[in-house]
Amino acid sequence: MHQKNTSRSDDMSSNTNDRNIAFIGLGNMGGPMAKNLVEGGYNVTVFDLSDAAQQQLAQTGAKTSTSPKEAVENADVVITMLPAGKHVKSVYLGDADATELTADGLLSHLPSGTLIIDSSTIAAADARLVAAAAQDKGLEIIDAPVSGGTAGAEAGTLTFIVGGNASAYNRAKPMLQVMGKNIFHAGDNGAGQVAKICNNMLLGILMTGTAEAINLGVKNGLDAGVLSEIMLQSSGCNWTLEVYNPYPGIQEKVPASRGYTGGFMTQHMHKDLHLALQTAEDSGAKVPMGTQATNLYDGHNEQYNDKDFSSIMGYFDDSVLKDV
């Protein structure tokens, strides 16, 4: 894997023809991403099942559409940000359970040379299936899942983790640079998804471990804030302690201090952990800690699926969830 240092002033002359973008999927992540592209000077046509989401983008200067097929008319580039692999296959292949392209798939309606950027987080096998079908039609495609959450999407500081050939990657970079700060090329198609779920599996492990350690200290009379600071300055330091503490009141601008709202929902972490386990099973990799984190989120997701994933703190100390 290598990183390309990016800035929004980077030369875009090699991609001046890619000005017309169809953006499909305007959720908490997709909406702000599409908005940044509009503000970056691209001609963006959007589609989402939610008319309200489309109208919100229309207010920023985007053009709305009534279907994915209408959205991609005259598009040089198609970007998708969808919830799961079944949605990606439904859009591009024409059926959520498809194993090959059907007549209803969007790939059947795109002219040769169109660039596809799928920023959904899905199984690597699904990404490779869609990529193979796209390439058979003469289309360029990358999987480009993101890290950085809704705040990163709004600020245009996302990290993109890209799988695809060099040609498609280089062509996509100017658009990714408008939406993100760090762009990584992980390898061929599917590699972006593998790297993303490795990262999120580790994040799930770190979050559950941090919550467990803080609870152990609190149950033995320590102040959660003092203990967090001690671990921050010691060998237990990690990202969750630095910027995403799961215990309420330790850090001001994190979900834990606002009722575990406004962040990366438990249902999404739950999905990503299961993608990691599936990938591990497919490849014969041992993931005992990933498995344990998944088990914890399995139970937590049943009741708190719409709360931030740091609410796993409540598994160890249910008092933090009494008012949420």
N, C-alpha and C positions, 0 to 999 in steps of 0.2 A: 504494500500500500504506500502511496506517496501523496503528499499534500501539495496543492497548488496555492501559493499565496495569492489572494484575491483582493481587488479593490474595485469600486464602481467606476473608477476612471480608466480601468484597463481598456486597451484598444478593442473595439467591437467591429472593426471594418470588415473582417473576414466573414461576418455573419449579418451584413446589412440587409440581406434579403429576407431574413427570418423576423419580420415585423408583425405578422398576423398570427395571433395565438388563440387557440381554443382551450379554455380552462374548464374542466369538468370536476365538480366536487367542491362545494363552497362551505364546508364546515368550519369549525373553530380554527383549523390550520389553513385550509384552502382559501377561505375568504380573504384573510390578510395577505396571503401570498399573491393572489390575483390582483389585489389592490395595489401592491407594490409594483407589479408589472405595468399596470395602467399608469401609475405615477412615474415609472421609468421610461415612458414614452412608447410603449408597445400598444398595438391595436388588439384589444382583448375581447373575445366573445365568450360568455360564460354560460354554463348550464348547471342546474342543481334541481333536485326534486322539490326543494323549498322555493316557492316564488318569492318569499320575503328575503331570502338570501340573495336571490338574483337582483331584486330591486335595490338592495343595499349596495351591491356592486355597480348597478346602473347609475347610482348617485355619484360615483367616483369617475364615471366616464366609460364604463364597460358597456358592451352591447349584450343584450339578453337573447335567449333562444328557447325554443320549445322542446328540443330533443338534442341528444348528443350528435346525431347526424346533421341537424341544422347548425349546431355550434361549429362543426369542423368544416363547413363549406368555406372554401377559400383560405383555409388555415395552412400556414407553413409549418406550424408546430402545434402539437396537442399535448397538454399537460393534464394529468389526472392526480387527484388526491382523494382516495376512496377508502372506506373503512376496512375492507378485508379482501382476501384473494377472490372470493366468490363474486364480489362486485367488479373487480378488475377483469375477471374472465367474462362476466356477463356483458360488460361494455365492449371489450375488444374482440372477444371470440363469439359473442352472441348468446352464450348460455353459461350460467354459473357452474355447471358440471361438465362443460365442454372439455374435450381432450384435443380438439382441433378446431380450426376456424370454420364458422358457419356463415351462411349468407346474411344473417342478421348482425354479425359482428362488425364493429366499427372499422376494423382493419380491411374489410371488404370494400369499404367506401372511401378509402384514403388514396390519393394519387402517389405513385412511386416517388420516393425522395422525401416524403414528409418525415419530420423528426417527432418521435414520441418520447416524452419524459413522464414516467410513472413514479410519483413520489409517495405512493401508498406503502405501508409496511405489510408485506405479505410473505408467504413461504417462498424460498428461493426456487423451488421446483415450479411453482406457478409463474414466477417471473421469467424463468427460462422457457416455459411452455409458450407464453405470450410472445417472448422475444423471437423464438424460432418461427412462429407464425407470421410475425411482422417482417422478419428478414426474408421469408419466402415471397412476400409481396413487394419486395424492393424498398422497404421502409427502414429508417434508422431508429434505433430504440435504446434507451438506457433505463435501468431501474435506479432511482435516486431518492431513497427514503431519507428522512430528515431527523435531526436531533436539535433540541432547543426550545420545544414547547410553544405554547401560544404567544408568550412574550417575545420569543425569537421570531416567530412568524410576523408579528405586528411590527417589530423593529427592523426586520430585514436582516437579521443576524443569525439565521439558521445555519446549521452544519449539514451539508449534503454529502451523502456517502454513495458513490456512483459505481454501478456495474455496467459495463458495455465496452464496445471497441473504442479505440482512440479517436476515430473520426467523429462518431456520435458524441463522445465526451467533449471534445474540443468545440464542436458546434453548439452544444448546450451551455457551455460555460458562461457566456455573456448573460443569459437569462438567469442562470443559477446565482450569478454574482449580484443581480438586482434583488434577489430574495434571501441571499445568505452571505455569510462572512467567510466561512471556511468550506472549501470544496475538496473532497478526497476522491481519488480514483482508486477503487479497491481491486479492480480486475475486470474480468469478462462479465457478461450478463448473469445476474443472480448474485454476484459477489457483494454488491451493495446491500442486498437483503441479509446475507450471511453476517456481514460486519455489523449491521444495525442490530440484529437480534443477539449477537455476542455482547454488544455494548449494553443492551437493555437487560439481558440476563444478569450481567454483572451489577447493573444498577439495582435490580430487584434484590440481589444478594446483599449489596451494601446497605440498602434501605432497611431490610429486615434485620440485619446484623446491628446497625446503628440503633434502631428502635429497641432491640433486645438489650443492648449494653446500657443505654440510658435508663431503661426501666429497672435493670438490675441495680444501678446506682441509686435511683430514687427510692426503691424498696428498702435500701439499706441506709437511708437517711441523708443522701447527698442531694444538693440542689442541682436540678437538671441543667441550668445555665452554667454553673461552675464546672460540672463534670464535662459538659460539651467543650468548654474552653480548654480544659486539661487535655482532653483527647485531641483537640485541634492542634495543640502544640506538642503532641506526642506521636508515637508510632501508629496509633489508631486513626490518624487524620485521614479523611476521605472527602469526596465531593459533597456527600449529603450533609456532613458536619459543616462544611465550608459555606454552602449557599442554599441548603434545602433541609434544614433541621426539622425532624418530624415531631418534635415536642412543642406544644403551643407556648407562645410568648417568648421564645428564645431569639428568634429573628423576626423582624417586623413584617417584611414583605414576602412572606412565604405562605403557602396554603395552610400550614398548620396553625398559623396565627389568624386565620380568617375562616375558621370552621371547615378546613380542608376543602375549600372551593377554589376554582380558578386556576387549576394546574393540569397535570397529566392524570386523567381519571384511572381509577383502579381497573376498570374494565379493559382499558388499553394495555396496561401492564400485564394483566391476566392473559390477554390475547398474545402478547409478545413472548411471554414466558412459555406458553404452550407451543408457539412457533419454534422456540429454541429447543424444546424437548423433542419435537417432531424431527427437527434437523439433526439433533444428536442421535435419535434412533435410526434415521436414514443413513447416517455416516458411521455409526458404531462408536461415537464419542461418549465418554463417561462424564456425566454432569450431576454428581450427587448433591452439590450445594444448590445448583439450579433447580433440581427436583424438589428439594426441601422448600425453597422459596416459592415455587409453584404451588406446592401443597398448602402453604400458608395463605397465598392469594386466592386459591380455590374457595376456601371457606369465607374469607373476607369479602370476596366479590359478590357473594350471594346477597349480602345486605348493604354493602357500601360501594356498589359498582360505579355510582356517579360521583363519588368523592375522590379527592386526589389520592394517588397511590401511597403518599406518606401517611395516610390515615391507618396504615397497617400498625402504627403505634398503638391503636386501640386493641389489637389482639393481645398485646402485653399489658396494657393499662386501659381498661375500658372506661375509666373516668374521663378520658380526653374526648370521648365520643358522646357523652351524655347529652350534650346540647346541640348536636349536629344532626 
